[in-house]
């Protein structure tokens, strides 16, 4: 995921221009913010699915409900303070916090973690490069 994110950050402007045209290049900042949020969420794993599969779907639904309300509020504040980049930052932050809460609840209720082990990730990357 980090490699894909790096491609979007490094080559984001040309990709946006190629795929959508020059009018959309101003969205590059939003793309970078959302990519960073997505990397954080990916690192935390599929906590929501794991909560549902371990019969904790009610807790998961409450987390989603609260997260939706908080995200909507933060998006409005972000829009008024920083425009579209503020909405992107508020959404990325809110969804990352949501996943952190889900990971914590999953560990507490089900006894296991869905968080990625970066040591394994880097070991696999080194193996692939050699």
C-alpha positions in Angstrom: 0.0 0.0 0.0 2.8 2.4 0.8 4.2 1.9 -2.7 0.9 2.7 -4.3 0.5 5.7 -2.1 4.0 6.9 -3.1 3.1 6.7 -6.7 0.0 8.8 -6.1 2.0 11.4 -4.1 4.9 11.6 -6.6 3.0 11.3 -9.8 -0.3 12.6 -8.7 -0.4 15.8 -10.7 0.5 14.1 -14.1 -2.0 11.2 -13.3 -4.8 13.7 -12.6 -4.0 15.6 -15.8 -3.8 12.5 -17.9 -7.0 10.9 -16.5 -9.2 13.9 -15.9 -7.7 17.0 -17.5 -6.1 20.2 -16.4 -9.2 21.5 -14.5 -8.7 18.9 -11.8 -5.0 19.4 -11.0 -6.1 21.6 -8.0 -7.3 18.4 -6.4 -3.8 17.2 -5.9 -3.6 18.4 -2.3 -6.8 16.6 -1.5 -5.5 13.5 -3.1 -2.3 13.6 -1.0 -4.3 14.1 2.2 -6.7 11.2 1.5 -3.8 8.9 0.4 -2.2 9.5 3.8 -5.4 8.7 5.6 -5.9 5.5 3.5 -2.3 4.3 4.4 -3.1 4.7 8.1 -6.4 2.9 7.7 -4.8 0.1 5.7 -2.1 -0.4 8.4 -4.8 -0.9 11.0 -6.4 -3.7 9.0 -10.0 -4.8 8.5 -11.1 -4.2 12.1 -14.8 -3.7 11.2 -15.1 -7.0 9.3 -13.3 -8.8 12.1 -15.7 -7.3 14.6 -18.7 -8.5 12.5 -17.3 -11.9 12.1 -16.7 -12.3 15.9 -20.3 -11.5 16.7 -19.6 -7.9 17.7 -21.6 -6.3 15.0 -23.7 -4.2 17.5 -20.5 -2.6 18.9 -19.3 -2.0 15.3 -22.6 -0.4 14.3 -22.3 2.0 17.3 -18.8 2.9 16.3 -19.9 3.6 12.8 -22.9 5.7 13.9 -20.7 7.9 16.2 -18.0 8.1 13.6 -20.5 9.3 10.9 -21.8 12.1 13.1 -18.3 13.2 14.2 -17.1 13.0 10.6 -20.0 15.2 9.3 -19.3 17.8 12.0 -15.6 17.9 11.4 -16.2 18.1 7.6 -18.3 21.2 8.1 -15.7 22.8 10.4 -12.9 21.8 8.0 -14.8 23.3 5.0 -15.2 26.7 6.8 -11.6 26.8 7.9 -9.6 25.3 5.0 -12.0 24.5 2.2 -11.8 21.2 0.3 -8.4 20.4 1.9 -10.1 20.8 5.4 -12.8 18.4 4.4 -10.2 15.9 3.2 -8.1 16.3 6.4 -11.2 16.0 8.7 -12.4 12.9 6.9 -8.9 11.2 6.9 -8.4 12.0 10.6 -11.9 10.9 11.5 -11.7 7.6 9.6 -8.3 6.9 11.0 -9.5 7.5 14.6 -12.5 5.2 13.8 -10.2 2.4 12.8 -8.0 2.9 15.9 -11.1 2.6 18.0 -12.2 -0.5 16.1 -8.8 -2.1 16.5 -8.8 -1.4 20.2 -12.3 -2.8 20.6 -11.4 -5.8 18.5 -8.4 -6.6 20.7 -10.4 -6.1 23.9 -13.5 -8.1 22.9 -12.1 -10.8 20.5 -8.5 -11.1 21.9 -6.7 -10.6 18.6 -5.4 -7.8 16.4 -5.8 -6.9 12.8 -3.0 -4.3 12.8 -0.2 -5.0 10.2 3.1 -6.1 11.5 5.6 -3.7 9.7 8.5 -6.1 10.4 6.9 -8.7 8.2 6.0 -6.1 5.5 9.5 -4.9 5.2 10.9 -8.4 5.3 8.6 -9.3 2.4 9.7 -6.2 0.5 13.4 -7.0 0.9 12.7 -10.6 -0.3 10.9 -9.3 -3.3 13.7 -6.9 -4.2 16.5 -9.5 -4.0 
